[in-house]
Amino acid sequence: MPPNTRIRLGLVTAVAVYYVFPLTIIDLALLMAMFVWVPALLSLVVPKPTAIRSDQMVRSLSERSYPFALISTLAFILPEGNGPLIAAAAWFFYTALIGCAGLLRQLRYGFQKSEEVIINLAMIYLPVGGAWLLLGAGGFADVLPYTNVIVWLTAVHFHYAAFILLAVTGLYVRSIKEKQHAPFFWPYLATLLGLGPLMVAFGIMQGPPLEFYFVIIYGTALVLLALWWLGAAFYSPRLRRAERLLWGSGGLVFLITTSFAVTYSFGLWQGTLIVDIPWMVNWHGAVNALIFTTLIVIASKLAETQPALSAFVMSDLRTKGYVGKRPLEKKEWKEDDARAPALIADWEQYRSAGFEPADVAQEVKEFYTDPTRYKMRAFIQWGSWTRPFLRFNRAVTRRMGQLNVPIEREVELEGTLAALSEKQDRRPQPSAWLRWRKDTKEHVFTAIYSTDVREGYAFMNIALPLARGVMVGVLRPENDKEDGLWLTSRVGKGGEGIYITLGPVTVRTPLVETFHVWKGETGTLYAVQELKLWRFPFLKVEHELKRKTMPSPS
């Protein structure tokens, strides 16, 4: 069933249930969230098919919301007892799946795209709303220090303020980033919006004056968001007229309803009831649930955009334990004798708008064709904060036969290359580069190099197999100011980054890698490899690469 048809069916069902049965406006708000807003926004999070598993899960869940919502409708209709609790459990189970998808998606995407972090956080928050719905339907207000109305309103709060508002905000930022940069205040606003639902919930539990202070902090963020949307109506010529009208109208409505919430909290703080809960339900809750949400969801639909993260092909090569040379010696990995191994087999496929292979020195290209023709001396510098962990790390990596970077300041390395089977690896022209220490023969790295070409750009796809998993570096090539080569995992046109896959779960790590190689005046190659954990220096290795045998003059 197409998404629009599912949403129409959900809307008709929600409205019909509300008018046929004696339900409250709180019930209608929850029904609209379950039948309309949640599936609509999930379909916008990943609007097109993708090869990323967590995104596939989100798309699948967006297509299966109706049966869960329909069963959960009984929680509003059946008389008190076990029936409403069992019915609400269906929606809680569905929101728990959404929360899992959000967590897996966050692990896969990492923190490089703030808009996707906010969207993922929205999905992670949603099961909290499902849990409060479960508590309300089960009559647990009697054993909680809250009234029944507060329990149901908390369920509404986490569906709307925690899921819908965050998801829509993330989708809005994703859409404008396709045309322009997000404003300077966005990172701060995103932080307040992400923490806001928790602050308000905690404030409600503690009561005034803490509740008022938290509402003021969160309300400030909401006002800034509303003004941003209002400004878009007048100062964003890149938005279509309908988008400007919807975002501007939504921002205006939201500005008004947010002032109601601040007024209510101020009254509680002063001990004077300016507006009561029934008034807030009708003029804050209902207007937000029916008018504001309608405007911003339609605006999000008009601005529909695909996540700015491309999938890449993951190597299928794994080990059962120790890595080193063992998979090749035991024939676990099949070699391809029909072609010569090379870290980069074809430089021309890397040509793009941001990289010109012809500007790279021939000696650098030759190194990436066959690095075993060079003597490799490494000068290693670990980040100062890593030193307490180095001996433990060394003990682990030595047993792994992988990622076994020496603690010593200077070592000489040797290595060998092997072309591997494309069918077994699943990537084009994979070649394994094995490196070990020359003095002790202790294994250091087993890295399998390949190329990933997509959307007009080529990336180095470097797999380091682990026991039952793999670590992957997706690096983008860049020219330096002369004839050297930069390789970087900093986020850019594709899925650049450092990933770890264990079983079916892929995690984008906060590691950032850069590699700069250039030719010195004497013909010796020099390279600097830097790894940072976020912005903290983790590892720096300076390489001196001397050719073993100089080519004979022509």
C-alpha positions in Angstrom: 0.0 0.0 0.0 1.5 3.4 -1.0 2.4 5.7 1.9 -0.2 8.3 1.1 -3.0 5.7 1.0 -1.9 4.3 4.4 -1.9 7.8 5.9 -5.4 8.5 4.5 -6.7 5.2 5.8 -5.2 6.0 9.2 -6.7 9.5 9.3 -10.2 8.1 8.4 -9.8 5.5 11.1 -8.7 7.9 13.8 -11.5 10.4 13.1 -14.1 7.7 12.9 -13.1 6.1 16.2 -13.1 9.5 17.9 -16.6 10.4 16.7 -18.2 6.9 17.2 -16.9 6.4 20.8 -17.0 8.9 23.6 -13.3 9.8 23.6 -11.5 12.9 24.8 -9.2 15.3 23.0 -6.2 13.6 24.6 -7.4 10.3 23.1 -7.7 12.0 19.7 -4.2 13.4 19.9 -2.8 9.9 20.6 -4.9 8.3 17.9 -3.7 10.9 15.3 -0.1 10.2 16.4 -0.5 6.4 16.1 -2.5 6.3 12.8 -1.1 9.4 11.0 1.9 11.3 12.3 4.2 8.4 13.3 3.9 6.4 10.0 4.0 9.6 8.0 7.2 10.8 9.5 8.9 7.4 9.4 8.2 7.3 5.7 9.9 10.7 5.3 12.9 9.6 7.3 13.8 7.1 4.5 11.6 8.0 1.6 13.5 5.8 -1.0 14.9 2.3 -0.9 18.4 2.0 0.4 21.1 -0.6 1.0 21.7 0.5 4.7 20.1 -2.1 6.9 18.9 0.3 9.7 17.2 2.5 7.1 15.6 -0.6 5.6 14.2 -1.4 9.0 12.7 2.1 9.3 11.0 1.8 5.9 9.7 -1.6 6.9 8.2 -0.3 10.2 6.6 2.7 8.4 4.7 0.2 6.2 3.4 -1.9 9.2 2.1 0.7 11.6 -1.6 0.3 10.9 -2.3 -3.1 12.5 -0.5 -2.1 15.7 -2.4 1.2 15.8 -5.7 -0.6 15.1 -5.2 -3.1 18.0 -4.1 -0.3 20.3 -7.4 1.6 19.6 -9.0 -0.9 22.0 -7.1 0.7 24.8 -9.3 3.8 24.5 -12.6 1.9 24.0 -12.6 -1.2 26.3 -13.7 -0.9 29.9 -11.1 -0.9 32.7 -9.3 -4.2 33.2 -6.7 -6.2 31.4 -8.1 -5.5 27.9 -6.8 -1.9 27.6 -3.4 -3.0 28.9 -3.0 -5.8 26.4 -4.2 -3.5 23.6 -1.8 -0.8 24.5 1.0 -3.4 24.7 0.7 -3.7 20.9 1.6 -0.1 20.4 4.4 -0.2 23.0 5.9 -3.2 21.2 5.8 -1.3 17.9 7.4 1.8 19.4 10.1 -0.4 21.0 10.9 -1.6 17.5 11.1 2.0 16.3 13.4 2.8 19.2 15.7 -0.1 18.3 15.7 1.1 14.6 16.6 4.5 15.8 19.5 3.2 18.0 20.8 1.0 15.1 20.5 3.9 12.8 22.5 6.2 15.1 25.2 3.6 15.5 25.4 3.4 11.7 25.3 7.1 11.0 27.4 8.3 13.9 27.5 12.0 15.0 28.7 13.6 11.8 25.2 14.6 10.6 23.5 16.5 13.4 20.1 16.4 11.6 20.2 12.6 11.5 21.2 12.5 15.2 18.0 14.5 16.0 15.9 12.2 13.9 17.4 9.1 15.5 16.9 10.6 18.9 13.2 11.1 18.1 12.8 7.4 17.3 14.7 6.5 20.5 12.4 8.7 22.6 9.2 7.2 21.1 9.1 4.0 23.2 8.9 6.2 26.3 5.6 7.6 24.9 4.5 4.0 24.3 5.4 3.1 27.9 3.4 5.9 29.3 0.4 4.9 27.1 0.8 1.4 28.6 0.8 2.9 32.1 -2.3 5.0 31.4 -4.3 2.1 29.8 -3.3 -0.2 32.6 -4.6 2.1 35.3 -1.2 2.4 36.9 -1.9 6.1 37.9 -3.2 4.6 41.2 0.3 3.4 42.1 2.2 6.4 40.7 2.5 9.9 42.3 0.5 11.4 39.4 -3.1 11.8 38.4 -4.5 9.8 35.6 -4.6 12.9 33.4 -0.9 13.6 33.9 0.0 10.0 32.9 -2.0 10.3 29.7 -0.6 13.8 29.0 2.9 12.5 29.5 2.2 9.9 26.8 1.1 12.7 24.5 4.2 14.7 25.4 6.6 12.0 24.3 4.7 11.3 21.1 4.6 15.0 20.1 7.4 17.0 21.8 9.9 14.1 21.8 9.1 12.3 18.5 7.2 14.5 16.1 8.9 17.8 16.9 12.4 16.3 16.8 11.7 14.3 13.6 10.3 17.3 11.8 13.1 19.5 12.9 15.7 17.0 11.7 13.9 16.6 8.3 13.7 20.4 8.0 17.5 20.8 8.6 18.2 17.9 6.2 16.2 19.7 3.5 17.8 23.1 3.9 21.3 21.6 4.0 20.8 20.5 0.4 20.6 24.1 -0.6 22.6 26.0 2.0 24.4 25.7 5.4 22.5 25.5 8.6 22.7 28.7 10.7 25.4 29.1 13.4 22.9 28.5 16.2 21.7 25.1 15.0 24.1 22.9 17.1 23.1 24.7 20.3 19.4 24.6 19.3 19.7 20.9 18.5 21.2 20.2 21.9 18.4 22.0 23.8 15.7 20.3 21.6 17.2 16.9 22.2 17.4 17.4 26.0 14.1 19.3 26.3 11.7 16.4 26.6 13.7 14.9 29.4 14.0 18.3 31.2 10.2 18.9 31.0 9.4 15.3 32.2 11.9 15.7 35.1 10.5 19.1 35.9 7.0 17.7 36.1 8.1 15.0 38.5 9.9 17.5 40.7 7.3 20.3 40.5 7.9 24.0 40.9 10.2 25.9 40.9 12.4 23.5 39.0 9.6 22.8 36.5 9.4 26.5 35.6 13.1 26.8 35.2 13.3 23.8 32.8 10.2 25.1 30.9 11.9 28.5 30.4 15.1 26.8 29.1 13.2 24.5 26.8 10.7 27.2 25.9 13.6 29.4 24.8 14.7 26.7 22.3 11.1 26.3 21.1 10.7 30.0 20.5 14.0 30.1 18.6 12.8 27.2 16.5 9.4 28.9 15.8 11.2 32.2 14.9 13.5 30.3 12.6 10.5 28.8 10.8 8.8 32.2 10.7 12.0 33.7 9.2 11.9 31.0 6.5 8.6 32.3 5.3 10.1 35.7 4.5 13.9 35.2 4.0 14.3 31.8 2.4 13.9 32.4 -1.4 15.2 28.9 -2.0 12.0 27.4 -0.5 9.0 27.1 -2.6 6.0 29.4 -1.9 3.9 26.6 -0.4 6.8 25.5 1.9 7.3 29.1 3.1 3.6 29.4 3.9 3.5 26.2 5.8 6.7 26.7 7.8 5.8 30.3 8.5 2.2 29.4 9.6 3.5 26.5 11.7 6.1 28.7 13.4 3.4 31.3 14.2 1.1 28.7 15.7 3.9 27.1 17.7 5.0 30.5 19.0 1.5 31.1 20.4 1.1 27.6 21.9 4.5 27.7 23.5 3.6 31.0 25.2 0.6 29.1 26.8 3.0 26.5 28.2 5.2 29.2 29.7 2.2 31.0 31.2 0.9 27.7 32.8 4.3 26.9 34.3 4.7 30.5 35.6 1.4 30.3 37.3 2.4 27.1 39.1 5.7 28.7 40.2 3.8 31.7 41.6 1.1 29.6 43.2 -1.5 31.3 41.1 -3.6 29.3 38.6 -3.5 31.5 35.5 -4.7 28.7 33.2 -5.7 25.2 34.3 -5.0 21.8 32.7 -8.4 21.5 30.9 -7.7 24.9 29.2 -4.1 23.8 28.4 -5.4 20.5 26.9 -7.8 22.4 24.6 -5.6 25.4 23.6 -2.1 24.1 23.9 -2.4 20.3 23.3 -5.2 20.2 20.8 -3.9 23.1 18.7 -0.4 21.6 18.6 -1.7 18.1 17.8 -4.2 19.0 15.1 -3.2 22.4 13.6 0.6 22.8 14.2 1.5 19.2 13.4 -0.6 19.1 10.3 1.2 22.2 8.9 4.7 21.0 9.7 4.2 17.4 8.5 2.8 18.6 5.2 5.8 21.0 4.9 8.1 18.1 5.6 6.4 16.1 2.9 6.9 18.9 0.3 10.6 19.2 1.3 11.1 15.4 1.2 14.8 14.5 0.9 16.8 11.3 1.1 19.4 10.9 4.0 22.8 12.3 2.9 24.7 9.1 3.6 25.5 6.6 0.8 25.8 2.9 1.4 29.1 1.2 0.6 29.9 -2.4 -0.1 31.3 -4.2 3.0 33.9 -6.9 2.6 32.6 -10.4 3.4 36.0 -11.6 4.5 36.1 -12.6 8.2 38.2 -14.7 10.5 37.3 -17.1 13.3 40.2 -15.9 15.6 43.8 -14.9 14.9 44.2 -12.9 11.7 47.8 -12.3 10.7 48.8 -14.5 7.7 46.7 -17.4 8.9 43.6 -16.9 6.6 45.9 -17.0 3.5 48.1 -19.8 4.7 45.1 -22.0 5.5 43.5 -21.1 2.2 40.4 -19.6 4.0 40.7 -16.6 1.7 41.0 -17.5 -1.9 43.7 -15.8 -3.9 43.2 -14.6 -7.5 46.2 -15.6 -9.5 44.8 -14.1 -12.7 45.7 -10.5 -11.8 48.5 -8.6 -10.1 47.7 -7.3 -6.6 47.6 -3.5 -6.1 46.3 -1.1 -3.5 44.9 1.0 -6.3 44.5 -0.8 -9.6 43.2 2.0 -11.7 43.9 5.6 -10.8 41.6 7.0 -13.5 38.5 5.8 -11.8 39.3 8.2 -8.9 39.0 11.2 -11.1 36.2 13.5 -9.9 35.4 17.2 -9.3 37.5 17.1 -6.2 40.4 15.0 -7.3 42.7 14.9 -10.3 45.0 11.7 -10.4 47.3 13.3 -13.0 48.4 15.9 -10.4 49.8 13.1 -8.1 53.5 12.3 -8.4 54.3 9.2 -10.3 56.3 7.8 -7.3 53.3 8.1 -5.1 51.2 6.2 -7.6 53.8 3.5 -7.8 53.8 3.1 -4.1 50.0 2.5 -4.1 50.5 0.1 -7.0 53.0 -2.1 -5.0 54.2 -0.8 -1.6 56.3 -4.0 -1.1 59.0 -2.3 -3.3 59.7 0.2 -0.6 61.5 0.0 2.7 59.1 1.1 5.4 60.3 2.8 8.5 57.6 4.1 11.0 57.9 6.7 13.7 55.0 6.1 16.1 53.5 8.7 18.5 50.5 7.7 20.6 48.3 10.3 22.1 49.3 11.2 25.7 45.9 10.2 27.0 46.2 6.7 25.6 49.4 5.8 27.4 47.7 4.2 30.5 45.9 1.8 28.1 48.7 0.9 25.8 50.0 -2.3 27.4 46.5 -3.7 27.7 45.8 -2.7 24.1 49.1 -4.3 23.0 48.2 -7.6 24.7 44.8 -7.7 23.0 46.0 -6.8 19.5 49.0 -9.2 19.7 46.6 -12.0 20.3 44.4 -10.8 17.4 47.2 -10.5 14.9 45.5 -7.3 13.8 45.7 -3.5 14.5 48.9 -4.4 16.4 50.6 -1.0 16.3 53.9 -1.2 18.3 54.4 0.8 21.4 58.0 1.6 20.5 58.8 4.9 18.9 60.5 3.6 15.8 60.2 0.3 13.9 60.9 -1.0 10.4 58.1 -2.9 8.6 58.0 -5.5 5.9 55.1 -6.8 4.0 53.6 -8.6 1.1 50.6 -8.3 -1.3 48.1 -10.8 -2.4 45.2 -10.5 -4.9 42.0 -12.0 -3.4 38.8 -13.4 -4.9 36.2 -10.8 -5.8 33.5 -13.3 -5.4 34.5 -14.1 -1.8 35.2 -10.6 -0.8 32.3 -9.0 -2.7 34.2 -5.9 -3.6 36.1 -5.2 -6.9 39.7 -6.2 -7.2 40.5 -6.7 -3.5 44.2 -6.9 -2.6 45.5 -7.8 0.9 48.5 -5.9 2.2 50.1 -7.8 5.1 52.6 -6.0 7.3 54.9 -7.2 10.1 57.9 -6.0 12.1 61.2 -6.7 10.4 63.1 -7.3 13.7 60.6 -9.7 15.5 58.4 -10.8 12.6 55.4 -9.9 14.8 52.3 -9.3 12.7 51.0 -5.7 12.7 48.3 -5.3 10.0 46.2 -7.3 7.5 44.3 -4.8 5.4 42.3 -5.6 2.3 42.2 -2.7 -0.2 39.5 -2.1 -2.8 37.7 0.8 -4.5 34.1 2.0 -4.0 32.6 4.1 -6.9 29.3 5.8 -6.5 27.6 9.0 -7.6 30.5 10.1 -9.6 33.1 9.7 -6.8 35.6 7.0 -5.9 36.7 6.1 -2.4 39.3 3.8 -1.0 37.5 1.0 0.8 40.0 -0.6 3.3 38.8 -3.6 5.3 40.6 -5.0 8.3 39.0 -8.3 9.1 38.5 -9.2 12.8 37.2 -12.2 14.6 33.5 -12.4 13.5 33.6 -8.9 12.2 35.5 -6.3 10.2 36.8 -2.8 10.6 36.4 -0.6 7.5 37.9 2.7 6.5 36.2 4.6 3.7 38.6 7.3 2.6 38.2 10.1 0.1 41.3 11.1 -2.1 42.2 14.7 -2.4 45.1 16.6 -4.0 47.5 18.6 -1.9 48.9 21.9 -3.0 51.8 20.2 -4.9 51.9 16.6 -6.2 51.1 14.7 -3.0 48.0 12.8 -2.0 45.6 13.2 0.9 43.2 10.4 2.0 40.6 11.4 4.6 37.7 9.9 6.4 36.2 13.3 7.2 32.6 13.4 6.2 32.0 14.7 2.6 30.3 13.4 -0.5 29.8 9.8 0.5 29.9 7.5 3.5 33.5 8.5 4.6 34.3 7.2 8.0 35.7 4.4 10.2 33.2 1.6 10.8 33.2 -1.6 12.8 30.8 -4.4 11.9 30.1 -7.3 14.3 27.5 -9.7 13.0 24.7 -7.7 11.4 25.3 -4.5 13.3 27.5 -1.8 11.8 28.8 1.1 14.0 30.3 4.3 12.7 33.1 5.1 15.1 34.1 8.6 16.2 37.5 7.9 14.8 38.8 10.3 12.1 41.7 9.3 9.9 43.9 11.4 7.5 46.8 10.1 5.5 49.2 12.4 3.6 51.9 11.1 1.3 54.3 13.1 -0.8 57.7 12.9 -2.5 60.7 14.5 -0.9 63.5 16.2 -2.7 65.7 13.1 -2.9 62.9 10.9 -4.2 62.1 9.4 -0.8 58.4 9.2 0.0 57.1 10.5 3.3 53.7 9.9 4.8 51.9 11.0 7.9 48.9 9.0 9.2 46.8 10.6 11.9 43.9 9.1 13.9 41.8 11.2 16.2 39.0 10.2 18.5 36.6 13.1 17.9 39.1 15.9 18.2 41.5 14.2 20.6 44.8 12.9 19.1 44.8 9.2 19.2 47.7 8.0 17.0 50.2 9.6 14.7 52.6 7.6 12.5 55.2 9.2 10.3 56.5 6.9 7.5 59.7 7.1 5.6 59.4 5.1 2.4 62.6 4.3 0.4 62.5 2.4 -2.8 64.4 -0.9 -2.5 65.8 -0.9 -6.0 65.9 2.3 -8.1 64.6 1.9 -11.7 67.3 1.7 -14.3 67.6 4.9 -16.4 66.0 4.7 -19.8 
